[in-house]
Amino acid sequence: MDAGNFGAAENNPFEPWERTTFMWDVMADLKYDAVTPGDLEMLQGAQALKDLYGRHPEVQVVSANVADQSGNLLFPKYTVIERDGVRFGVTGVTGGAYYNFNITRGRQLKEDFTFKDPKESLEAVLPELRKQCDIVVALIHEGPGDVNRLLGEVSGIDVVVIGHNPGYMFNPDRNENALIIRTGNQGKYFSVLQLTLDENKKIVDYNGEGKPLGDAVAKDPKIDAKVKAWEDDTKARQDAANRKKSAEKAQLQGTEKYVGAEVCARCHVDEYAKWSESPHAHAYKALVDQNKQTVSECLTCHTVGYGKPTGYQVEWLTDQDKSRYVAGDSTSLRNVQCESCHGMGTFHGTANLVKMPTEETCRNCHTGEFERGFNYKEALAKGVH
């Protein structure tokens, strides 16, 4: 069983959701019986989470409190698993605080979950489970402190598996009448709990341990091969991504790059003052007014160097439906600026600097439906700055 957060955070290579999906595939191979969601599995939103779990419907997903924005539960409140004549009822709850924390950090790509009160949710489902089952297991995605407080207010649970940063305990902990399993972090331990039942299938004794997954534990050849193939592929792609990033960084540190009109203004004060009153200096606003500030075809002419190394860049804002953009750190390259016509600022003092732009330069943008009465000679006579 798993109480959540097998998913990868955004700082894990190579791509977090790919890693989360791979982990889920391996858990299915390992014959997991039941899980409840953790906040890391929720980062991509409700539909992505349901699609993930749908890859392996043989693994039961239970939650008595994770709901959609309409308050409807996304998963069954519990499942009943029978082993050798013993009926285990498994339910789960997830604390919403960690989800909300991810929102404040900008990690949550879709904010479409709601959370019913964990205490009230457990109190509603436990009587039903107790009628049907011999042993009741709760998968609780909360920290150890919150779990202990919860167990002080709720009765009827035999075993609890803690999901959020549980810490490691070699033997099961105990609170009131519940046994608590704390499995440690990062999958380093395999926790086993053995229960001794009387003729009425009531717990009379228990034994458990958290086994370190070191060399003393034999690897399954098929799963080990699958993990190795994943790691090799991930490393190869990560290395390729790092090489690309290093090349881009080296290019940014080179001598040829866009610098922005503010840098040009340090010497060319008069030209900058005249330019700042021209339509070119407000070209980006024209896109904003028409809600076209994310259209590549428009950005090519309304910003400096769009689509080129060191030029204007657009980045996603992590809002719910990815409908908005933010310019990142490229705001200094908005509008039609000096470098749009004269070339990169680092060309200054070289033969590559265009001292007098030709009509052909202007026609890169002032053409077709966007010509709008443009006359090169008249523009030149007025002084385009």
Secondary structure, DSSP 8 states (H G I E B T S, - for coil): -B-S--S--TTSSS-HHHHHHHHHHHHHHTT--EE---GGGGTT-HHHHHHHHHT-TTSEE--SSEE-TTS-BSS-SEEEEEETTEEEEEEEEE-SHHHHHHHHTT--S----EE--HHHHHHHHHHHHHHH-SEEEEEEES-HHHHHHHHTT----SEEEE-SS--B-SS-EEETTEEEE-B-STT-EEEEEEEEE-TTS-EEEEEEEEEE-STTS---HHHHHHHHHHHHHHHHHHHHHHHHHHHHHHHHTSS-----HHHHTTT-HHHHHHHTTSGGGGHHHHHHHTT-TT-HHHHHHHBSSTTSTTS---EE---TTS--EE-TT-GGGBSS-HHHHH--GGGTTSTTS-SS--HHHHHTTS-GGG-TT--HHHHHHH---
